[in-house]
Amino acid sequence: MHASREQAEAVANRIESEAYDGITTEEILEKIFNYLKTHRPELEHQIDLRRAVSLLRPKPDFEMFIQELLKELGYVATSNQLVKGKCVEHEIDAIAAKDGKTFFVEIKHHLNHHTYTGVDVCLETQARLEDLREGFEAGLNSIKFDRALIVCNTKFSEHAKQYAACRAIELIGWRAPYESGLESLIEDKRFYPITVLKGLDRNVHEKLVENGVILLKQLIKRDANELQAKTTIPIETLQNLIKKAEELVHRP
């Protein structure tokens, strides 16, 4: 939720004056969010971005979200394929190609957004990549993978980042890479998931996803009447959601 320097300083000063010994991080974040609404009224319709991403279902929501994000970043992405390795067949979340390189993409989603993605995920991904490469060399599959890419909705542990750097595994996660992590990509490109909308009913959420709407950008491009006919979501609900989505996506 980007704010100007002046807005950020005003909020910081207010929180500093109200802070007390033992105040929790959650309380501080809630205060930041509430006070920013004074400067950014459209935030009234939005919940915390990190929590919003965690509210996506691992499948198909988060996988769809990441596949769309990869396309936004210039990758040619295909999803959910079975590819034979030398030893076993692998179910692959996504295959992405860019700049002449082909990436084996592992997508990890944690319901608890405070959970770290650990080195075990990197170890498993590297092992799968090696089996896929050996499968290609043995003529068991036709995809020559150059590198692995792990995308998750949380932070990576230090061991995970260290191993990934050693094995040339690319990472996209919360603050990973540090200045262009998942949260920065979402904010910079206004790539908000529908779960960022405050008060979104779970049933409405699922019906929208079933009809190919995982992003606010996708929602505002759809005709409300057509979407109502396909989802049976009340037209008033859809119009209200589209209005909120437009305010967030098209904010200054």
DODREN-379655 format. One record per residue (C-alpha): x, y, z. Coordinates in steps of 0.2 Angstrom, whole numbers, plus 5000, padded with zeros to 4 digits. Layout:
N
{px:X; py:Y; pz:Z} .
...
This chain:
252
{px:5000; py:5000; pz:5000} .
{px:5012; py:5014; pz:4994} .
{px:5011; py:5030; pz:5003} .
{px:5020; py:5047; pz:5000} .
{px:5035; py:5051; pz:5011} .
{px:5024; py:5064; pz:5020} .
{px:5010; py:5052; pz:5023} .
{px:5022; py:5039; pz:5029} .
{px:5031; py:5051; pz:5041} .
{px:5014; py:5057; pz:5048} .
{px:5008; py:5039; pz:5051} .
{px:5025; py:5035; pz:5059} .
{px:5024; py:5050; pz:5071} .
{px:5007; py:5045; pz:5076} .
{px:5011; py:5027; pz:5080} .
{px:5027; py:5032; pz:5089} .
{px:5017; py:5043; pz:5101} .
{px:5005; py:5029; pz:5104} .
{px:5018; py:5015; pz:5106} .
{px:5020; py:5006; pz:5123} .
{px:5032; py:4993; pz:5130} .
{px:5026; py:4976; pz:5124} .
{px:5016; py:4982; pz:5109} .
{px:5015; py:4968; pz:5096} .
{px:5019; py:4968; pz:5078} .
{px:5001; py:4964; pz:5073} .
{px:4995; py:4979; pz:5083} .
{px:5007; py:4991; pz:5075} .
{px:5003; py:4984; pz:5057} .
{px:4984; py:4987; pz:5061} .
{px:4987; py:5004; pz:5067} .
{px:4997; py:5008; pz:5051} .
{px:4983; py:5001; pz:5040} .
{px:4970; py:5011; pz:5049} .
{px:4979; py:5027; pz:5049} .
{px:4984; py:5026; pz:5031} .
{px:4965; py:5026; pz:5027} .
{px:4965; py:5045; pz:5032} .
{px:4977; py:5048; pz:5018} .
{px:4971; py:5034; pz:5006} .
{px:4952; py:5032; pz:5007} .
{px:4952; py:5018; pz:4995} .
{px:4960; py:5007; pz:5008} .
{px:4944; py:5006; pz:5017} .
{px:4940; py:4992; pz:5004} .
{px:4956; py:4983; pz:5006} .
{px:4963; py:4971; pz:5019} .
{px:4982; py:4968; pz:5022} .
{px:4990; py:4962; pz:5006} .
{px:5000; py:4948; pz:5014} .
{px:4984; py:4941; pz:5022} .
{px:4975; py:4943; pz:5006} .
{px:4987; py:4932; pz:4997} .
{px:4986; py:4919; pz:5011} .
{px:4967; py:4918; pz:5009} .
{px:4969; py:4912; pz:4991} .
{px:4967; py:4893; pz:4990} .
{px:4983; py:4884; pz:4986} .
{px:4974; py:4876; pz:4971} .
{px:4968; py:4882; pz:4960} .
{px:4969; py:4900; pz:4966} .
{px:4987; py:4903; pz:4970} .
{px:4994; py:4893; pz:4956} .
{px:4982; py:4903; pz:4944} .
{px:4988; py:4919; pz:4952} .
{px:5007; py:4915; pz:4950} .
{px:5004; py:4909; pz:4932} .
{px:4996; py:4926; pz:4928} .
{px:5010; py:4935; pz:4937} .
{px:5023; py:4926; pz:4927} .
{px:5015; py:4931; pz:4911} .
{px:5014; py:4949; pz:4917} .
{px:5033; py:4948; pz:4920} .
{px:5036; py:4942; pz:4902} .
{px:5037; py:4924; pz:4904} .
{px:5028; py:4912; pz:4892} .
{px:5020; py:4900; pz:4905} .
{px:5010; py:4884; pz:4904} .
{px:5002; py:4875; pz:4919} .
{px:5000; py:4858; pz:4927} .
{px:5009; py:4846; pz:4916} .
{px:5015; py:4828; pz:4919} .
{px:5033; py:4826; pz:4914} .
{px:5044; py:4810; pz:4915} .
{px:5060; py:4811; pz:4924} .
{px:5073; py:4797; pz:4923} .
{px:5066; py:4790; pz:4939} .
{px:5048; py:4795; pz:4941} .
{px:5035; py:4806; pz:4933} .
{px:5033; py:4823; pz:4940} .
{px:5018; py:4834; pz:4941} .
{px:5024; py:4852; pz:4937} .
{px:5015; py:4867; pz:4944} .
{px:5021; py:4878; pz:4929} .
{px:5034; py:4879; pz:4915} .
{px:5040; py:4896; pz:4911} .
{px:5051; py:4902; pz:4897} .
{px:5060; py:4919; pz:4895} .
{px:5075; py:4925; pz:4886} .
{px:5079; py:4908; pz:4879} .
{px:5078; py:4899; pz:4895} .
{px:5066; py:4886; pz:4902} .
{px:5061; py:4886; pz:4920} .
{px:5054; py:4872; pz:4931} .
{px:5042; py:4882; pz:4942} .
{px:5038; py:4876; pz:4960} .
{px:5024; py:4885; pz:4968} .
{px:5022; py:4884; pz:4986} .
{px:5007; py:4892; pz:4996} .
{px:5006; py:4894; pz:5015} .
{px:4989; py:4897; pz:5024} .
{px:4999; py:4905; pz:5038} .
{px:5008; py:4920; pz:5030} .
{px:5021; py:4920; pz:5045} .
{px:5027; py:4902; pz:5040} .
{px:5045; py:4902; pz:5032} .
{px:5048; py:4892; pz:5016} .
{px:5063; py:4882; pz:5021} .
{px:5078; py:4874; pz:5013} .
{px:5068; py:4857; pz:5012} .
{px:5058; py:4865; pz:4997} .
{px:5074; py:4870; pz:4988} .
{px:5082; py:4853; pz:4991} .
{px:5067; py:4844; pz:4984} .
{px:5066; py:4856; pz:4969} .
{px:5084; py:4853; pz:4965} .
{px:5082; py:4835; pz:4966} .
{px:5067; py:4835; pz:4954} .
{px:5076; py:4847; pz:4942} .
{px:5090; py:4835; pz:4941} .
{px:5078; py:4820; pz:4938} .
{px:5069; py:4830; pz:4924} .
{px:5086; py:4834; pz:4916} .
{px:5091; py:4816; pz:4916} .
{px:5075; py:4811; pz:4909} .
{px:5077; py:4823; pz:4895} .
{px:5095; py:4816; pz:4891} .
{px:5087; py:4799; pz:4891} .
{px:5074; py:4804; pz:4879} .
{px:5060; py:4802; pz:4891} .
{px:5054; py:4820; pz:4889} .
{px:5056; py:4834; pz:4877} .
{px:5059; py:4848; pz:4889} .
{px:5077; py:4855; pz:4892} .
{px:5075; py:4864; pz:4908} .
{px:5089; py:4877; pz:4912} .
{px:5085; py:4882; pz:4929} .
{px:5072; py:4880; pz:4943} .
{px:5061; py:4894; pz:4950} .
{px:5052; py:4893; pz:4967} .
{px:5038; py:4905; pz:4970} .
{px:5029; py:4907; pz:4987} .
{px:5018; py:4919; pz:4997} .
{px:5030; py:4919; pz:5012} .
{px:5048; py:4924; pz:5016} .
{px:5062; py:4911; pz:5013} .
{px:5073; py:4905; pz:5027} .
{px:5091; py:4910; pz:5027} .
{px:5096; py:4892; pz:5023} .
{px:5084; py:4892; pz:5009} .
{px:5091; py:4908; pz:5001} .
{px:5109; py:4902; pz:5004} .
{px:5106; py:4885; pz:4996} .
{px:5096; py:4893; pz:4981} .
{px:5110; py:4905; pz:4978} .
{px:5123; py:4890; pz:4978} .
{px:5112; py:4880; pz:4966} .
{px:5106; py:4895; pz:4955} .
{px:5088; py:4892; pz:4959} .
{px:5078; py:4908; pz:4957} .
{px:5067; py:4914; pz:4971} .
{px:5051; py:4925; pz:4971} .
{px:5043; py:4927; pz:4988} .
{px:5039; py:4940; pz:5002} .
{px:5054; py:4952; pz:5001} .
{px:5063; py:4940; pz:4990} .
{px:5072; py:4947; pz:4980} .
{px:5073; py:4960; pz:4994} .
{px:5069; py:4975; pz:4983} .
{px:5058; py:4966; pz:4971} .
{px:5049; py:4953; pz:4980} .
{px:5031; py:4947; pz:4978} .
{px:5024; py:4961; pz:4988} .
{px:5033; py:4974; pz:4977} .
{px:5028; py:4966; pz:4961} .
{px:5009; py:4966; pz:4966} .
{px:5010; py:4984; pz:4971} .
{px:5020; py:4990; pz:4957} .
{px:5009; py:4982; pz:4944} .
{px:4992; py:4983; pz:4953} .
{px:4991; py:4964; pz:4952} .
{px:4979; py:4963; pz:4967} .
{px:4970; py:4946; pz:4970} .
{px:4952; py:4947; pz:4973} .
{px:4954; py:4942; pz:4991} .
{px:4961; py:4959; pz:4994} .
{px:4943; py:4965; pz:4994} .
{px:4937; py:4967; pz:5012} .
{px:4922; py:4957; pz:5016} .
{px:4923; py:4945; pz:5001} .
{px:4911; py:4931; pz:5004} .
{px:4920; py:4914; pz:5002} .
{px:4906; py:4907; pz:4991} .
{px:4908; py:4923; pz:4979} .
{px:4926; py:4921; pz:4979} .
{px:4925; py:4903; pz:4973} .
{px:4912; py:4907; pz:4960} .
{px:4923; py:4921; pz:4953} .
{px:4938; py:4909; pz:4952} .
{px:4928; py:4896; pz:4943} .
{px:4925; py:4909; pz:4930} .
{px:4943; py:4914; pz:4928} .
{px:4943; py:4929; pz:4939} .
{px:4957; py:4929; pz:4951} .
{px:4963; py:4947; pz:4950} .
{px:4955; py:4964; pz:4952} .
{px:4961; py:4968; pz:4935} .
{px:4951; py:4954; pz:4928} .
{px:4936; py:4958; pz:4938} .
{px:4934; py:4976; pz:4931} .
{px:4936; py:4970; pz:4913} .
{px:4921; py:4959; pz:4915} .
{px:4903; py:4964; pz:4911} .
{px:4893; py:4963; pz:4927} .
{px:4877; py:4956; pz:4919} .
{px:4887; py:4942; pz:4909} .
{px:4896; py:4938; pz:4925} .
{px:4880; py:4937; pz:4935} .
{px:4873; py:4925; pz:4922} .
{px:4888; py:4913; pz:4923} .
{px:4890; py:4914; pz:4942} .
{px:4873; py:4917; pz:4949} .
{px:4881; py:4930; pz:4961} .
{px:4868; py:4944; pz:4964} .
{px:4871; py:4959; pz:4952} .
{px:4871; py:4971; pz:4966} .
{px:4885; py:4962; pz:4974} .
{px:4895; py:4961; pz:4958} .
{px:4893; py:4979; pz:4954} .
{px:4899; py:4984; pz:4972} .
{px:4914; py:4973; pz:4970} .
{px:4918; py:4980; pz:4953} .
{px:4917; py:4998; pz:4960} .
{px:4929; py:4994; pz:4974} .
{px:4941; py:4985; pz:4963} .
{px:4941; py:5000; pz:4951} .
{px:4945; py:5012; pz:4966} .
{px:4960; py:5001; pz:4971} .
{px:4967; py:4997; pz:4954} .
{px:4965; py:5015; pz:4947} .
{px:4970; py:5024; pz:4963} .
{px:4983; py:5039; pz:4960} .
